[in-house]
Amino acid sequence: MTPAINKPLPEFEALATGGVKITPQTFQGQAVVLYFYPKDHTPGCTTEAMQFRDRYKDFVKAGALVFGVSRDNMTSHEKFKANLELPFELIADTEEKLCHMFGVVKNKIMYGKKVKGIERSTFLIDATAVLRAEWRGIKVAGHVDEVLKAVKLLKKAA
């Protein structure tokens, strides 16, 4: 079931770096930014991760946790996290359960071939595990600031 705006998240379980198990209950009481990206160690994804890293303290101050999600395995995630000194965990969605749940797997054309890929997307979940905002098919430039603004508005509304 795909999450819908202003509706509670369906149940799920995912594993993240640092041995963290994530469910909607894991972050009860805190807002969560879940950002989906295509692949570790690629230019756009590296830039996006660094932008979330550089604004991470602002997200925490505004009351939100940040998690990155891709289909990469835990080994790749641990390296990516260490290389970029990311202060947040990365979810290894190797079976694409979260990707399909959030509807971010799309057909793309890469080098003239049709491939299934992750559409760069971000979701904002409030402290009661209700989906409050989504950004799909985003461009990296300026996106993190836009998400942070939404987190701050969410905090004000709470």
TILOKOL-24787 format. One line per 4 residues: number of its first residue (from 1); their letters; for each residue x, y, z of N, C-alpha, C, O. Coordinates in steps of 0.001 Angstrom, whole numbers. Last residue first. Layout:
N
NUM) A) X/Y/Z/X/Y/Z/X/Y/Z/X/Y/Z ~ ...
// end
This chain:
158
158) AAKK) 2637/21956/14956/2439/20933/16012/2042/21539/17343/1843/20813/18317 ~ 3306/24023/13311/1904/23578/13291/1596/22605/14437/442/22451/14836 ~ 6046/24189/13676/5195/25314/14092/3743/24883/14223/3035/25320/15130 ~ 6811/21797/12464/7075/21992/13901/6173/23113/14455/5618/23000/15547
154) LLKV) 6137/22337/9842/5492/21222/10527/5627/21383/12038/4685/21137/12790 ~ 7944/24341/9251/6506/24646/9234/5717/23583/9996/4756/23891/10701 ~ 10315/22835/9365/10109/23951/10314/8636/24327/10387/8126/24606/11472 ~ 9894/21121/7208/10055/20555/8563/9780/21638/9600/9096/21393/10594
150) AKLV) 9875/22957/5099/8659/22189/5380/8707/21581/6786/7689/21528/7476 ~ 12554/23779/5189/11490/24765/5392/10179/24059/5766/9459/24518/6653 ~ 13794/21379/4512/14013/21952/5841/12931/22972/6181/12450/23026/7313 ~ 13002/21176/1836/12553/20169/2802/12685/20713/4224/11789/20526/5047
146) EDVH) 14380/23379/768/12918/23301/647/12340/22317/1672/11316/22592/2298 ~ 17015/22633/1208/16479/23832/1871/14952/23834/1864/14317/24242/2837 ~ 17185/20414/-500/17347/20226/944/16782/21426/1710/16141/21252/2746 ~ 16909/21581/-3115/15903/20683/-2556/15985/20576/-1026/14963/20640/-343
142) GAVK) 18877/23075/-4349/17856/23778/-3582/16858/22883/-2859/16047/23372/-2072 ~ 19569/20551/-6655/19809/21952/-6293/18616/22574/-5554/17496/22596/-6065 ~ 18399/18057/-7419/19164/18199/-6179/19288/19660/-5730/19126/19961/-4547 ~ 15035/17687/-8396/16391/18074/-8778/17124/18374/-7472/16526/18888/-6527
138) IGRW) 12672/14949/-8062/13267/16248/-7731/14644/16449/-8354/15310/15502/-8773 ~ 10590/13078/-8165/11320/13454/-9375/12052/14769/-9210/12053/15606/-10113 ~ 8577/14438/-5515/8933/13344/-6435/9669/13888/-7659/9408/14999/-8122 ~ 7962/14967/-2219/8578/15596/-3386/9023/14462/-4272/9778/13597/-3827
134) EARL) 5419/15238/215/6263/14423/-654/6758/15263/-1812/6062/16147/-2312 ~ 4205/15388/3609/4614/16030/2350/5444/15044/1541/6083/14144/2087 ~ 3205/13763/5674/2741/15159/5556/3126/15844/4256/2452/16784/3833 ~ 2212/10718/6955/2908/11348/5835/2343/12752/5617/1142/12913/5400
130) VATA) 2535/10047/10375/1610/10413/9297/2426/11126/8210/3222/12019/8502 ~ 3813/9496/12789/3981/8566/11666/2937/8781/10565/2509/7833/9908 ~ 3761/11590/14500/2784/10530/14756/2761/9505/13614/1807/8737/13485 ~ 5564/13452/13603/5901/12740/14836/4913/11625/15184/5188/10805/16060
126) DILF) 5412/13037/9930/5351/13782/11191/5608/12875/12395/5841/11677/12237 ~ 7532/12803/7172/6615/12076/8052/6599/12798/9395/7653/13133/9934 ~ 8193/13525/3920/8229/14088/5262/7123/13439/6082/5943/13513/5738 ~ 10227/12235/1345/8957/12175/2062/9147/12716/3465/10137/12408/4129
122) TSRE) 11583/12538/-1927/11711/12763/-485/10321/12792/134/9368/13298/-458 ~ 13310/11051/-4710/12087/11493/-4048/12337/11645/-2553/13193/10969/-1984 ~ 14422/10011/-7748/14851/10788/-6584/13614/11435/-5954/12952/12263/-6580 ~ 13426/6888/-8655/13153/8297/-8910/13505/9055/-7635/12955/8777/-6569
118) IGKV) 15488/4224/-9412/14844/4960/-8327/14654/6406/-8773/15599/7064/-9210 ~ 14732/2167/-12293/15595/2932/-11402/14783/3625/-10329/13552/3611/-10344 ~ 14944/-157/-14799/14151/259/-13640/15097/965/-12695/16144/426/-12336 ~ 15661/826/-18183/16045/204/-16910/15072/656/-15826/14458/1718/-15929
114) KKGY) 16159/711/-21594/15153/858/-20548/15644/130/-19299/15999/-1047/-19359 ~ 18953/2385/-23099/18297/1154/-22649/17265/1478/-21575/17453/2382/-20760 ~ 20315/4724/-23668/19468/4158/-24705/18739/2872/-24319/17986/2326/-25125 ~ 21521/5385/-21256/22357/4994/-22395/21545/4263/-23447/22019/3300/-24049
110) MIKN) 18514/4752/-19788/19919/5043/-19491/20759/4510/-20632/20713/3319/-20942 ~ 15362/5660/-18989/16192/5333/-20147/17620/5746/-19792/17902/6916/-19533 ~ 13306/4077/-16518/14157/5177/-16980/14881/4709/-18238/14990/3512/-18504 ~ 10506/3381/-14604/11255/3021/-15811/12020/4249/-16267/11451/5335/-16389
106) KVVG) 10837/3524/-11002/10310/4004/-12287/11130/3449/-13438/12297/3093/-13273 ~ 10048/3388/-7701/10715/2620/-8765/10052/2995/-10083/8848/2807/-10257 ~ 8570/4649/-5770/9664/5418/-6373/10451/4641/-7438/11406/5166/-8011 ~ 6425/3896/-4011/6213/4119/-5443/7299/4906/-6132/7010/5743/-6987
102) FMHC) 6671/3123/-1432/6562/4566/-1675/6420/4907/-3161/6307/6079/-3521 ~ 6837/349/-1886/5797/890/-1006/5578/2380/-1268/4440/2846/-1321 ~ 9137/176/-3468/7831/-122/-4064/6695/450/-3220/5715/970/-3754 ~ 11039/970/-1543/10967/1650/-2847/9608/1421/-3509/9004/2351/-4044
98) LKEE) 10683/-917/460/10318/484/717/10153/1247/-594/9245/2066/-739 ~ 11542/-3221/-1056/10248/-3180/-367/9792/-1740/-111/8657/-1380/-425 ~ 13910/-3843/-2435/13027/-2782/-2963/11659/-2713/-2288/10709/-2200/-2880 ~ 15839/-5380/-1396/14690/-6094/-1981/13621/-5131/-2508/12562/-5557/-2969
94) TDAI) 17581/-3468/-375/18045/-4343/-1459/16905/-5105/-2117/17001/-5446/-3296 ~ 17718/-960/1060/16459/-1536/580/16746/-2450/-603/16224/-2242/-1698 ~ 19290/174/3657/19615/-713/2536/18334/-1436/2121/17923/-2405/2758 ~ 19361/3466/4755/18574/2234/4724/18924/1448/3458/18864/1972/2345
90) LEFP) 21703/5187/6661/21236/4879/5312/20531/3528/5340/21055/2560/5891 ~ 21702/7726/9260/21775/6338/8781/21222/6218/7363/20398/7020/6923 ~ 23788/10694/9569/22508/9978/9592/22681/8591/8983/23659/8314/8290 ~ 26106/12026/9131/25684/11875/10531/24367/11120/10673/23883/10927/11788
86) LELN) 28654/11018/6892/27232/11312/7062/26815/11071/8513/27133/10024/9075 ~ 31226/11124/5667/31024/11473/7084/29570/11870/7343/29291/12915/7931 ~ 31675/10107/3215/31081/11450/3255/30864/11960/4680/30383/13075/4884 ~ 32797/7622/3849/33494/8536/2927/32993/9966/3055/33773/10917/3010
82) AKFK) 30767/6488/5511/32091/6808/6058/32821/7834/5184/33394/8795/5696 ~ 28651/6187/3659/28448/6955/4893/29793/7400/5471/29945/8554/5874 ~ 29868/4506/1788/29334/5810/1363/29202/6737/2581/29587/7905/2537 ~ 30372/2244/3408/31478/2963/2758/31052/4381/2394/31777/5342/2655
78) EHST) 27739/1533/4126/28716/1828/5195/29894/2625/4613/30368/3571/5242 ~ 26618/1039/1566/26121/2133/2414/27139/2527/3484/27374/3712/3718 ~ 28051/-1240/785/28149/-19/-16/27723/1189/822/28377/2232/798 ~ 27146/-2977/2817/28572/-2710/2651/28790/-1414/1882/29612/-584/2273
74) MNDR) 24338/-3085/2370/24868/-2479/3598/26346/-2128/3472/26768/-1084/3969 ~ 23535/-2277/-1115/23646/-3150/59/24333/-2425/1226/24834/-1311/1080 ~ 21156/-32/-2688/22511/-518/-2433/22544/-1394/-1182/21691/-1270/-302 ~ 18771/1160/-3091/18798/-299/-3247/20186/-881/-2998/20373/-2094/-3088
70) SVGF) 18325/3666/-499/18575/3231/-1870/18615/1711/-1892/18508/1056/-855 ~ 17658/6399/1588/17244/5052/1178/17658/4801/-269/17381/5610/-1155 ~ 18534/8233/4515/18656/8047/3075/18279/6613/2746/18548/5705/3533 ~ 16876/10014/7027/17335/8702/6574/17415/8722/5059/16485/9170/4388
66) VLAG) 16828/12263/9727/16992/12102/8284/17477/10680/8024/18376/10190/8709 ~ 14529/13629/12107/15590/12694/11778/15658/12601/10259/14660/12833/9577 ~ 13633/16853/13410/13494/15785/12410/14748/14916/12319/15872/15404/12438 ~ 13602/19283/14853/12883/18123/15367/12731/16956/14400/11809/16153/14541
62) AKVF) 15174/21364/14208/13760/21527/13832/12933/20286/14237/11727/20235/14000 ~ 17595/20276/14938/17085/21420/15710/15590/21631/15441/14839/22026/16334 ~ 17823/18434/12861/17688/17954/14237/17097/19052/15124/16218/18798/15948 ~ 18140/20222/10699/17004/19282/10717/16746/18796/12148/15601/18750/12597
58) DKYR) 20508/21474/11440/19287/22289/11296/18045/21396/11324/17022/21765/11901 ~ 22281/19359/11279/22032/19980/12601/20772/20829/12572/20046/20901/13564 ~ 22224/18905/8438/21693/17922/9390/21364/18535/10753/20303/18269/11317 ~ 23280/20274/6370/22138/20916/7048/21561/20042/8161/20540/20383/8759
54) DRFQ) 25276/18587/5479/25639/19946/5865/24515/20679/6594/24778/21609/7357 ~ 23802/16264/4823/24817/16241/5888/25079/17653/6409/25103/17888/7617 ~ 22318/17152/2655/21597/16735/3868/22567/16716/5058/22200/17104/6167 ~ 24549/17608/985/23672/18727/1347/22834/18388/2585/22658/19231/3464
50) MAET) 25592/15052/732/26411/16086/1376/25555/17288/1789/25808/17910/2821 ~ 23504/13815/-669/23867/13332/670/24673/14388/1421/24461/14596/2616 ~ 23627/15282/-3101/22429/15328/-2265/22748/14902/-826/22312/15551/124 ~ 26195/14541/-4022/25868/15948/-3759/24669/16057/-2822/24690/16830/-1864
46) TCGP) 25808/11788/-4321/26838/12275/-3409/26543/13722/-3027/26628/14090/-1856 ~ 23869/11783/-6297/23536/11217/-4982/24546/11662/-3926/24183/11887/-2771 ~ 25255/12868/-8478/24056/13533/-7952/23713/13073/-6541/23316/13874/-5695 ~ 27559/10947/-8736/27666/12398/-8538/26440/13080/-7904/26575/13788/-6906
42) THDK) 27580/8019/-6614/27365/8632/-7929/27265/10144/-7719/26917/10582/-6622 ~ 27717/6603/-4172/28964/6935/-4884/28751/7457/-6307/29657/7349/-7134 ~ 24571/4836/-4350/25737/5331/-3607/26879/5661/-4569/26989/5070/-5644 ~ 21709/5769/-6294/22869/4905/-6075/23980/5603/-5295/24295/6771/-5525
38) PYFY) 19045/7208/-6191/19361/6069/-7062/20536/5187/-6626/20388/3966/-6589 ~ 17220/7813/-3107/18173/8227/-4140/18614/6998/-4936/18566/5878/-4429 ~ 14848/9131/-907/15218/8016/-1772/16143/8548/-2858/15887/9595/-3453 ~ 14635/10209/2402/14937/10575/1013/15467/9374/253/16394/8693/691
34) LVVA) 12605/11062/4869/13043/9835/4205/13355/10226/2768/12448/10539/1998 ~ 12559/12671/7781/12756/12941/6365/13343/11666/5785/14437/11244/6159 ~ 10345/12735/10506/11360/12007/9750/11367/12470/8296/10319/12636/7672 ~ 9727/13941/13825/9468/13991/12383/10617/13258/11687/11723/13174/12220
30) QGQF) 9103/11941/16700/9987/12818/15929/9568/12808/14472/9111/11790/13952 ~ 7237/10233/17755/7611/11395/18557/8579/12337/17862/8854/13423/18373 ~ 8595/7316/16409/7406/7931/17007/7876/9094/17892/8807/8941/18682 ~ 10572/5924/15103/10716/7371/15201/9460/8066/15709/9270/9260/15475
26) TQPT) 9765/3281/15352/11133/3659/15710/11246/5155/15934/11935/5602/16851 ~ 7273/2868/14243/7344/3125/15680/8731/3612/16126/8856/4277/17154 ~ 7789/2244/11565/7144/3533/11870/7205/3872/13367/7191/5050/13725 ~ 11163/950/11868/9731/726/11660/9067/2083/11897/9728/2997/12391
22) IKVG) 14444/-212/11464/13519/917/11358/12103/438/11067/11868/-360/10160 ~ 17351/-1043/13180/16131/-1573/12566/15088/-446/12600/14880/188/13634 ~ 20794/-530/12726/19525/44/13177/18351/-579/12426/18349/-637/11196 ~ 23433/-1077/12127/22606/-2140/12690/21253/-1670/13195/20630/-2348/14013
18) GTAL) 24733/888/10798/24856/916/12247/23983/-129/12920/23799/-93/14137 ~ 22240/1335/8261/23631/1288/8706/23653/1369/10225/22712/1856/10852 ~ 19077/-440/8544/19916/696/8182/21339/473/8686/21604/-463/9441 ~ 16284/-2300/7443/17571/-2266/8137/18415/-1122/7603/18470/-864/6401
14) AEFE) 12743/-2088/8083/13903/-1940/7209/15171/-1913/8050/15139/-1547/9225 ~ 9315/-2691/7906/10535/-2892/8680/11695/-2812/7710/11644/-3400/6630 ~ 6020/-1276/8187/7173/-1754/7428/8332/-1964/8382/8329/-1478/9513 ~ 2594/-358/7955/3678/-1024/8688/4799/-1403/7719/4547/-1798/6580
10) PLPK) 1852/2829/6383/1611/1390/6576/2788/805/7372/3854/1417/7447 ~ 1473/5983/8037/2275/5076/7209/1833/3640/7435/1476/3270/8553 ~ -1672/7770/8067/-564/7080/8741/185/6157/7781/-395/5620/6837 ~ -2165/10599/5871/-2584/9284/6347/-1385/8624/7051/-234/8873/6693
6) NIAP) -1327/12911/4587/-2212/13046/5754/-2810/11729/6237/-3831/11721/6925 ~ -755/11240/1524/-624/12471/2307/-1728/12515/3375/-2889/12205/3109 ~ -232/7707/1719/-942/8860/1163/-770/10048/2103/-655/9885/3318 ~ 1871/4957/774/1447/5961/1751/774/7145/1059/1159/7536/-43
2) TM) 668/2132/-941/1450/3359/-1025/955/4362/9/-249/4597/115 ~ 837/-1194/0/0/0/0/877/1252/0/1741/1400/864
// end
